[in-house]
Amino acid sequence: MSVKEIWGKISGQIKIISPKTHSTLNVPATKEELDSLSQALNTQLPSGFCEYLSSFNGQNSGGAYGFEHNYPFLGYNYFLPVQRILETWQMMNNLFEDEPPIDWIKENKIKPVIWSPLWIPFTDYEASRQLILDLGPGKNGTYGQVFALFPGMDYEGEEEEYDVIIASSFEEFSNHILKRLSAKEFSLEDDIIKFQGTFL
């Protein structure tokens, strides 16, 4: 099953579980939008990530915290449309492009830096927590891994319980969501879908 098909099924599950959340999903991103994002980030986007955005282009933006509805897609993660991905990426680059590596942290799966231009933020929660598509992993990481970025995160993550890596690829991330939705391994509170024990 392609990533686009996986996200089609995820969208179908969300429509049944929380119609209000489903109503916030944007129409698919166009090829022109994806090409523009890739050019602006000066990198080739992984095919799975492009397939996801070709399913739906994040959520409606505007209003409080940049979103007009209080219906995050999963947990407290609002999925960003292409334009917001680029704006958030540019903001983080402007804030932290001159920051040196954090020299007291031992490099593991994630580069010990405050921010990397090879990190692509595709969700956001009140500018305090983001899910990142990592195209510049640490020496023990995997290109295209997905991790949670938040204040006080454990970069070294040597123990499994402190590992902030959510998936080794966007494909794995997508399959994980579909599997848990299909198995009804979630709770629903005020139309917010939560997976227990994860950053989702």
C-alpha positions in Angstrom: 0.0 0.0 0.0 1.4 3.4 -0.9 1.7 6.2 1.6 -1.0 8.1 -0.3 -3.4 5.1 0.1 -2.5 4.9 3.8 -3.4 8.5 4.4 -6.6 8.1 2.4 -7.6 5.3 4.8 -6.4 7.4 7.8 -8.6 10.3 6.6 -11.5 7.9 6.2 -11.1 6.7 9.8 -10.9 10.3 11.1 -14.1 11.1 9.3 -15.9 8.4 11.2 -14.2 9.0 14.6 -14.3 12.8 14.6 -16.2 14.5 11.7 -15.3 17.9 13.2 -11.6 17.2 12.9 -12.0 15.8 9.4 -13.8 19.0 8.4 -10.5 20.9 9.0 -8.5 19.0 6.5 -7.4 20.9 3.4 -7.6 19.8 -0.2 -4.5 17.9 -1.5 -1.4 19.9 -2.1 -0.6 20.5 -5.8 2.6 19.4 -7.6 3.4 23.1 -7.9 3.1 23.6 -4.1 5.3 20.6 -3.4 7.9 21.7 -6.0 7.9 25.2 -4.4 8.4 23.7 -0.9 11.3 21.5 -2.1 13.0 24.5 -3.8 12.5 26.8 -0.8 14.0 24.2 1.5 16.7 23.4 -1.0 16.3 19.7 -0.6 14.5 16.8 -2.2 11.5 15.8 -0.2 11.0 12.1 0.6 8.4 10.6 -1.7 6.3 9.3 1.2 6.1 12.8 2.6 5.0 14.2 -0.7 2.4 11.4 -1.0 1.0 12.4 2.4 0.7 16.1 1.3 -1.0 14.8 -1.9 -3.7 13.3 0.3 -4.5 16.4 2.2 -2.5 19.6 2.6 -2.5 19.9 6.4 -5.4 21.6 8.3 -7.2 24.9 7.9 -5.2 27.8 9.2 -6.1 31.1 10.9 -7.3 32.1 14.3 -5.8 31.3 17.7 -2.4 29.7 17.5 -2.7 29.9 13.7 -5.7 27.6 13.5 -9.4 28.6 13.3 -10.8 25.4 14.8 -9.8 23.7 18.1 -9.6 20.2 16.5 -6.1 19.0 16.2 -5.6 16.1 14.0 -4.1 13.7 16.5 -3.3 14.4 20.1 -2.5 18.1 20.2 -0.8 18.1 16.8 -2.1 20.4 14.2 -0.9 19.2 10.8 0.6 22.1 8.9 -0.2 23.0 5.3 2.7 23.6 2.9 2.7 27.3 3.4 2.8 27.0 7.2 5.5 24.3 7.0 7.7 26.8 5.1 6.8 29.8 7.4 7.7 27.7 10.5 10.9 26.4 8.9 12.0 30.0 8.0 11.1 31.3 11.4 13.2 28.6 13.2 16.1 29.2 10.8 16.0 32.9 11.4 16.0 32.4 15.2 18.6 29.7 15.5 20.8 29.6 12.3 23.8 31.0 14.2 23.5 28.8 17.2 26.5 26.4 17.7 26.1 22.7 18.3 25.3 21.7 21.9 28.8 20.4 22.8 27.8 18.7 26.1 25.4 16.4 24.4 26.6 13.1 23.0 25.4 12.7 19.4 23.1 9.8 19.0 20.1 9.6 16.6 19.4 13.3 16.5 22.0 16.1 15.8 22.8 17.9 19.1 21.7 21.3 17.8 18.8 23.7 18.7 17.7 23.7 15.1 18.8 22.3 11.8 17.8 23.5 8.3 17.4 19.8 7.4 14.5 19.5 9.9 11.1 19.9 8.4 8.3 20.7 10.9 5.0 19.2 9.7 2.9 19.6 12.9 2.8 22.3 15.6 1.2 22.7 19.1 1.3 26.3 20.3 4.9 26.7 19.1 6.0 24.4 22.0 6.0 21.0 20.4 6.5 19.9 16.8 6.8 16.7 14.8 9.9 16.8 12.6 10.8 15.0 9.4 14.6 14.7 9.9 16.7 14.9 6.7 19.9 15.4 8.7 20.0 12.7 11.4 22.6 12.1 14.0 25.2 9.4 13.5 23.0 6.6 14.8 19.8 8.0 13.2 18.0 7.3 9.9 17.5 9.7 7.1 13.8 10.6 7.0 13.1 9.6 10.6 10.3 11.4 12.5 10.9 12.8 16.0 9.2 15.0 18.5 10.9 18.4 19.2 10.0 20.1 22.5 11.8 22.0 25.3 13.8 19.7 27.5 13.8 16.8 25.1 16.5 14.1 25.6 18.7 14.3 22.5 20.8 11.3 23.6 17.8 9.0 24.1 19.9 6.0 24.9 17.1 4.4 26.9 14.0 3.3 25.0 11.6 5.1 27.4 13.4 8.4 26.7 13.7 7.9 22.9 12.0 10.8 21.1 12.2 9.1 17.7 8.6 8.2 16.8 9.4 6.4 13.6 12.4 5.5 11.4 10.6 6.8 8.3 7.5 8.7 7.3 6.1 5.4 5.9 6.5 3.8 9.3 4.9 6.8 10.9 1.9 6.6 8.6 1.5 2.9 9.1 1.7 3.3 12.9 -1.2 5.8 12.8 -3.4 3.7 10.6 -2.7 0.6 12.6 -3.7 2.2 15.9 -6.8 3.9 14.5 -7.9 0.6 12.9 -7.4 -1.3 16.2 -9.2 1.5 18.1 -6.2 2.0 20.3 -7.1 5.6 21.1 -9.3 7.7 23.3 -11.6 10.5 22.2 -12.2 13.6 24.4 -13.8 16.8 23.0 -13.2 15.4 19.5 -9.5 15.1 20.2 -8.0 11.7 19.2 -5.3 10.6 21.6 -2.9 7.7 21.4 -1.8 6.7 24.9 1.9 6.5 25.6 3.1 8.5 22.6 3.6 12.1 21.5 0.6 11.6 19.2 
